[in-house]
Amino acid sequence: MNLSLQDPFSVAKEFPETLTNTLNYGHSVAIQFNHKGDYLASGLSDGSIVIYEMVSSGVIAHLNQYCHIRPITSITWSKCGRYLLTSSQDWWVKLWDLSKVNITDAKDIDESPVIREVKFDGPIWSACMHPTNPFVFTASLFEDSPVYVDFTAKDQPPQITRLTTTPLEMNEPTEGDNEEEIARKRRKKMEKHMTLVSIFTHEGNYIFTGTSKGWLNIFDTTSSNLNLVRSIKIANPNIKNLMISQNGRKLAVNSSDRIIRQIDLPDLINVEDSNDWDFEIDHKYQDVVNRLQWNSVSFNHNAEFLVASTHGQSSHDLYLWETSMASLVKILEGSNEELVDVKWNYSRCTIGSIGLDSGIIYLWSVQFPQKWSALAPDFVEIEENIEYLEKEDEFDIIDEDELHKKRLEEEDYVADVLKMDTTDARGFDITQDSFIIPINYEKNFYE
């Protein structure tokens, strides 16, 4: 049923509460919703990619040709929904053009949907696509420096720029340092730092990277050399996840000390001097009783809620906090195994997570009670049959002159059937164009 006809209190809910669906096609290890929320991409343990359509929850594409040969580590959608960037443990990063999947034309049936690919010297922790340019990405590599890659030119090798892992404060000693400070900086520099995660800001002007020593490094992508402009010590152990909210105002840092730190981001657009940036830790999220580790984190669309999956075979739940007061508002239950990757579908108010053992995708959504009175205002739901009582004026003969006058008044009402709504019932922009993946109706993916 259309959202505008549903119960407005259910439509306005900010987070789901009930496990409503499970998707089981292969062993999933990574998931990602597209920006409009129509599709869900699932990376499998065999290196292939499965794409679900969220209305019917059915498989519409299985990218099992020209795919990876090891488990997928990350998936990123372009904003237009046409391109998909995947990284894997097989040392490859591939860019997929989804307009070339499910091809039925015999002339183009052998055309590869992989339009760009690059191989590194080891497995990839994760890769993140540039917000505005799908042919640019950053990746964090296993026991190697992170990279910034531009493979816009199809007939030329990709331009790979290696980013430093050593924080800014641990670089070469300055003139004002004394001998003790110089020795300390050299000792610190000799300590091996590894970058475990790297992401773009929403404008793509900066790259945030998290290291194995708990440092947050910020690189300027607008500079020719991708300069390291700021380093912040966030925690002592390694940083496992970085998540920037959709509005670009909050940053969630998941580290190995069992604490998720929420940071209010400064104005990175208008304040160009990195020394004026203030990275203040707003809240810390942790389970002080069970001392749980967190596998993955995700914000909702306006960063008012934060969800995290728990580590350990004894915990099978998702924890949901309210970010303004850091209070736990809900524990999403229903799965019978440990959950790893967790993602939030903003437009459909759906949370998806993956079971570690089975690879099943669990979906928590908002359940809408049936409201048939929205279609027929005089419709009343009854629990048992009742004896009908005729109204006093129900079968009265209506004067035809009055009836004709009433019809003429209704004809004066102008109904606009050409202008489309700009937002849906939840307030999301629906005017943004999004790519529609072609469907092969003759292909059965469940055979």
ChimeraX attribute file (.defattr): number of C-alpha atoms within 10 A of each C-alpha:
attribute: neighborCount
match mode: 1-to-1
recipient: residues
	/A:1	9
	/A:2	7
	/A:3	13
	/A:4	12
	/A:5	15
	/A:6	18
	/A:7	14
	/A:8	13
	/A:9	8
	/A:10	14
	/A:11	18
	/A:12	13
	/A:13	12
	/A:14	17
	/A:15	22
	/A:16	20
	/A:17	18
	/A:18	16
	/A:19	19
	/A:20	14
	/A:21	13
	/A:22	16
	/A:23	18
	/A:24	12
	/A:25	19
	/A:26	18
	/A:27	20
	/A:28	30
	/A:29	26
	/A:30	25
	/A:31	25
	/A:32	23
	/A:33	25
	/A:34	20
	/A:35	18
	/A:36	20
	/A:37	20
	/A:38	19
	/A:39	23
	/A:40	21
	/A:41	23
	/A:42	28
	/A:43	28
	/A:44	23
	/A:45	21
	/A:46	17
	/A:47	24
	/A:48	23
	/A:49	25
	/A:50	19
	/A:51	22
	/A:52	20
	/A:53	16
	/A:54	15
	/A:55	10
	/A:56	8
	/A:57	15
	/A:58	15
	/A:59	20
	/A:60	21
	/A:61	22
	/A:62	17
	/A:63	19
	/A:64	14
	/A:65	13
	/A:66	13
	/A:67	20
	/A:68	25
	/A:69	16
	/A:70	18
	/A:71	20
	/A:72	30
	/A:73	23
	/A:74	24
	/A:75	23
	/A:76	26
	/A:77	24
	/A:78	20
	/A:79	21
	/A:80	17
	/A:81	23
	/A:82	18
	/A:83	21
	/A:84	21
	/A:85	24
	/A:86	27
	/A:87	30
	/A:88	27
	/A:89	22
	/A:90	19
	/A:91	19
	/A:92	21
	/A:93	26
	/A:94	22
	/A:95	24
	/A:96	23
	/A:97	18
	/A:98	20
	/A:99	15
	/A:100	19
	/A:101	21
	/A:102	20
	/A:103	16
	/A:104	14
	/A:105	8
	/A:106	8
	/A:107	8
	/A:108	10
	/A:109	12
	/A:110	11
	/A:111	12
	/A:112	14
	/A:113	21
	/A:114	20
	/A:115	15
	/A:116	17
	/A:117	16
	/A:118	15
	/A:119	13
	/A:120	14
	/A:121	12
	/A:122	15
	/A:123	21
	/A:124	27
	/A:125	22
	/A:126	25
	/A:127	27
	/A:128	24
	/A:129	26
	/A:130	26
	/A:131	19
	/A:132	13
	/A:133	13
	/A:134	22
	/A:135	20
	/A:136	20
	/A:137	25
	/A:138	26
	/A:139	27
	/A:140	26
	/A:141	24
	/A:142	19
	/A:143	16
	/A:144	20
	/A:145	18
	/A:146	26
	/A:147	20
	/A:148	21
	/A:149	19
	/A:150	18
	/A:151	19
	/A:152	15
	/A:153	11
	/A:154	10
	/A:155	7
	/A:156	8
	/A:157	12
	/A:158	17
	/A:159	14
	/A:160	14
	/A:161	15
	/A:162	16
	/A:163	23
	/A:164	20
	/A:165	22
	/A:166	23
	/A:167	22
	/A:168	16
	/A:169	14
	/A:170	17
	/A:171	12
	/A:172	11
	/A:173	16
	/A:174	10
	/A:175	7
	/A:176	8
	/A:177	11
	/A:178	11
	/A:179	10
	/A:180	9
	/A:181	13
	/A:182	17
	/A:183	13
	/A:184	13
	/A:185	18
	/A:186	15
	/A:187	11
	/A:188	16
	/A:189	16
	/A:190	10
	/A:191	11
	/A:192	12
	/A:193	22
	/A:194	24
	/A:195	30
	/A:196	27
	/A:197	25
	/A:198	28
	/A:199	25
	/A:200	22
	/A:201	19
	/A:202	16
	/A:203	12
	/A:204	18
	/A:205	16
	/A:206	22
	/A:207	22
	/A:208	20
	/A:209	28
	/A:210	31
	/A:211	27
	/A:212	21
	/A:213	22
	/A:214	24
	/A:215	25
	/A:216	24
	/A:217	24
	/A:218	25
	/A:219	21
	/A:220	18
	/A:221	16
	/A:222	11
	/A:223	11
	/A:224	7
	/A:225	12
	/A:226	18
	/A:227	15
	/A:228	20
	/A:229	15
	/A:230	18
	/A:231	20
	/A:232	15
	/A:233	14
	/A:234	20
	/A:235	20
	/A:236	13
	/A:237	15
	/A:238	21
	/A:239	25
	/A:240	20
	/A:241	22
	/A:242	23
	/A:243	21
	/A:244	22
	/A:245	21
	/A:246	16
	/A:247	11
	/A:248	18
	/A:249	15
	/A:250	22
	/A:251	23
	/A:252	23
	/A:253	25
	/A:254	28
	/A:255	26
	/A:256	18
	/A:257	17
	/A:258	20
	/A:259	20
	/A:260	23
	/A:261	20
	/A:262	23
	/A:263	20
	/A:264	16
	/A:265	18
	/A:266	17
	/A:267	13
	/A:268	17
	/A:269	9
	/A:270	7
	/A:271	11
	/A:272	10
	/A:273	10
	/A:274	14
	/A:275	9
	/A:276	11
	/A:277	14
	/A:278	12
	/A:279	14
	/A:280	12
	/A:281	16
	/A:282	16
	/A:283	18
	/A:284	16
	/A:285	20
	/A:286	19
	/A:287	13
	/A:288	9
	/A:289	6
	/A:290	8
	/A:291	11
	/A:292	17
	/A:293	20
	/A:294	26
	/A:295	21
	/A:296	24
	/A:297	26
	/A:298	24
	/A:299	25
	/A:300	22
	/A:301	18
	/A:302	14
	/A:303	19
	/A:304	17
	/A:305	21
	/A:306	23
	/A:307	25
	/A:308	27
	/A:309	27
	/A:310	23
	/A:311	19
	/A:312	15
	/A:313	12
	/A:314	10
	/A:315	17
	/A:316	21
	/A:317	19
	/A:318	24
	/A:319	21
	/A:320	24
	/A:321	19
	/A:322	15
	/A:323	20
	/A:324	11
	/A:325	10
	/A:326	18
	/A:327	13
	/A:328	17
	/A:329	11
	/A:330	15
	/A:331	14
	/A:332	19
	/A:333	15
	/A:334	15
	/A:335	20
	/A:336	14
	/A:337	19
	/A:338	22
	/A:339	30
	/A:340	24
	/A:341	23
	/A:342	24
	/A:343	23
	/A:344	24
	/A:345	24
	/A:346	22
	/A:347	19
	/A:348	19
	/A:349	20
	/A:350	23
	/A:351	26
	/A:352	23
	/A:353	29
	/A:354	28
	/A:355	21
	/A:356	19
	/A:357	15
	/A:358	15
	/A:359	23
	/A:360	21
	/A:361	26
	/A:362	21
	/A:363	23
	/A:364	22
	/A:365	19
	/A:366	20
	/A:367	13
	/A:368	14
	/A:369	9
	/A:370	11
	/A:371	15
	/A:372	15
	/A:373	13
	/A:374	13
	/A:375	9
	/A:376	9
	/A:377	8
	/A:378	9
	/A:379	11
	/A:380	9
	/A:381	9
	/A:382	7
	/A:383	5
	/A:384	5
	/A:385	6
	/A:386	7
	/A:387	5
	/A:388	6
	/A:389	6
	/A:390	8
	/A:391	8
	/A:392	7
	/A:393	8
	/A:394	7
	/A:395	8
	/A:396	8
	/A:397	7
	/A:398	9
	/A:399	8
	/A:400	9
	/A:401	9
	/A:402	10
	/A:403	10
	/A:404	10
	/A:405	10
	/A:406	11
	/A:407	11
	/A:408	11
	/A:409	9
	/A:410	9
	/A:411	9
	/A:412	8
	/A:413	8
	/A:414	7
	/A:415	7
	/A:416	7
	/A:417	6
	/A:418	6
	/A:419	6
	/A:420	9
	/A:421	10
	/A:422	11
	/A:423	11
	/A:424	14
	/A:425	16
	/A:426	17
	/A:427	10
	/A:428	15
	/A:429	13
	/A:430	14
	/A:431	11
	/A:432	10
	/A:433	10
	/A:434	17
	/A:435	15
	/A:436	13
	/A:437	19
	/A:438	15
	/A:439	14
	/A:440	13
	/A:441	9
	/A:442	8
	/A:443	11
	/A:444	10
	/A:445	11
	/A:446	7
	/A:447	4
